[in-house]
Amino acid sequence: MKHIFTLVLFGSLLALPAASQTSPQAPANPLSTWLRNAYTMNRNNIVKSADKMPEENYGMRPGPQEEVRTFGQQVGHVARFNYLWCSQAKGEKNPAAGMDLEKLPSKAELMKALNDAFTYCDSAYAALTDASGVEMIDITQESGKQTRNLRMALLILNYGHNNEIYEILSLICESRASCPHPRNRARRRPCSHKSERIGSPWHRLQPVPQNSRQK
């Protein structure tokens, strides 16, 4: 996870000079503005992918390994961690503490959890400025351990994790003929309603029953 955070932070810093060269006037809060826009685009893509995937395919996983999360479990997983990191960035108690969102049994429940989690996070990114982003936050982890971190570091970490989960959701989506090849990431788009599968080894997805999702 630290590797993801480092890459995302490095990418965000590289984006700043590019933004200043392409716009006549740089925004007042360039880093937080970039992060907010990147988060919003990514969260919208995740919601579209989760919404367009038929419920009967929520049990698919990107390979035969049973320890790998299914599509539905990934949706619940991203909802769980958006609550976790955004509540820490806000300095609030986690609204989903003690809830195992990955075990929700239906698409409707998973979609509600996902949308609720993103709605909760939206206000954290909306209120973020470059100045508030460098404030140190006291954090009580789920284990009870006390730590401190930058507010923006938590929100960058959340964005990086969201992006990682979107890659996995896209890989599962790309088992269907309407999706682009997984290695052509620049053309990646949310799932469509088509359900054809591609027979290459890259796309060997294993459907599992809804009640057999990974714990």
N, C-alpha and C positions, 0 to 999 in steps of 0.2 A: 504494500500500500504506500510506503514511503517513496518507492520508485515512481509510482503513478503521480504522487503529489509533486515530486521534483520535476517530472516531465511537463506536467500541466503548468506549473509556475514558470518554468523556463520558457514555454511556448507563449504564455501570456505576456511576459516581459519582451519577447521578440516582437509581439504584435504591436506594441506601443509606438515604436518609431515608424513602422509602416503606416499606422493610422494617422500619425501626424503629417506624413508626407502626402497622403491622399486627400486630406481634408484641409480647407483653408484655415480653420481654427480648431485646435485641439480641444476636446471637452475638458471641463473643469476638473473632472475626476476620471482620468483616462483608464486607470487600471480597474476600478470598480465598475465603470461603464462597460468595458470590454467583458469582464466576468459576468455581469448581469445579462448582457446580450447573448453570450455563449451559453450560459445556463438556460435561458429562455428558449433558444432554438433547440437545444438538446432535449429539454423536458417535453417540448411539443412533439418532437419526433418519437420519443418513447411512448407518449400517450397515443399517438396515431397508430404506432405499430401494435400496441397492446389492444387497442380498440378494433383494429381491422383483422387481427388474427382470430379465426373461428374458435369457438370454445372447445370443440373436439380436438384441436391441435395444441391446447394449452398443456397437454401432457407430453409434448415432444421435448427432446433434449438433443444437443448437438453432438451426438455420439452414443455408443452403446454403454458407456460407463454409468452405472446406476448412481454413483456418488455425485455426478454432475447434475446441477439443478435443471428442472424442466423449464419451459417457457413461463408457465404460470408461477413457479417458484421464483424465477428471476424478477417477475413483476412485483411480487410481495417483498422480495429482498431489497429492491431499489426503494420501495416505499418505506421500509423499515429504517434504512440508513439515511434517507432524507429527513425523517423525523429526528433521528439521533443527532446528526451533525448540525442541522438548522436550529434545533432546540439549544444545543451548546453555543452556537453563534449568537443566539438571542439572549442567552443567560437564563433560560427557562427550563422548567421540568419537562422531560420528554412526554408528550401526550400519548405516545404509543408504548410507553415502558411496560414490559411484562407481556406484551401482545406478540404472538408469533404470526406475523402477517403472511409468511410463506406457506402456512398451512390452511389458508382460507380456501374453502372447497369449490367455489364457483367463479367464473369470469366476472360476473356482476360484482361480487364482493371484492375481488382483487382490483377491479377498475375503480371502485369507490375508494378503496384504501390508497391507490396510486394517486388519484386526483386530489384526495384530501391531503395527502402528504405534500404534493407539489403546491397546493394552495397555501399550506402552512409555510413552506419554504419561500414562496414568492415574496412575502413581505420582508423576509430577511435580506434577500437580494435587492429589493426595491429601496430599502432604507440604507443600504451600504454606500459609504463614501470612502475615498482613499484615506481620509483621516480616521474614520471609525474602524476601518479595516486593520489598522496597525495597533489597535487597542488590545491589550492582553486580557484574556477571559479565563476566569477560574472555572475549572471543569471537574465535576464529579462523575467519573466513568461508571458504567454499569456494574463493574466489579467493586465499586466503592473507592477506588484509587483516586487521589486528588492530583490533577495536572493543570498546566496552564498552556494556552496557545493563543496565537493571533486570531482575531475574528475572521480576517480574510483568509487565513490559512485553512480554517475549518470549511469555509465556503468553497475554496478552490479544491480542497480534498473531496467535498461532496460532488462538485461538478466533474472532477476527474473520474470518480466512481460511477456517476451516471453515464458518462461517455463509454466507460468500459462495459457496463451492462447493455447499453444500446448496441455495441458491437456484437455481443452475444445474441441479443434478440434478432439482430439483422442476419446473423449467420443462420439462425433457425428459419427466419423468413425466406432466406435465399434458397431453401430447399424447394421452393415453388417457382415455376417457370417465369413468373412476372417480375421476380426480383433480380437485380444485377448480380454479377459474379462477386463473391465475397472479397476477392483481392482488388477489385476496382472500387475502392472505398469512396472515391470522389463522386461516384454516381449513385451511392447508396441512398435509398429512400425508404419510407415506411412501408410496411406490408400492404399488399393489395388483397382483394377478396378471393383471388384465384387459389386453387389448392393443388395444382399439379406438382409432382415431385421430380427432381432431377436425380438420375441414377448414379452419378459419379461418387467415388469414395468420400469426397469432401462433404457430401450432402446426406450421409447416412444418419438419418434421424430416427430415433426409436420412440414411437408413441407409447405412453404408459397410461393406465387408468387414472382418473381423477383422484380416486381414493388411495392411490399408491404413491403419491408425491413424496419426494425425499424429505426426511425429517431434518 
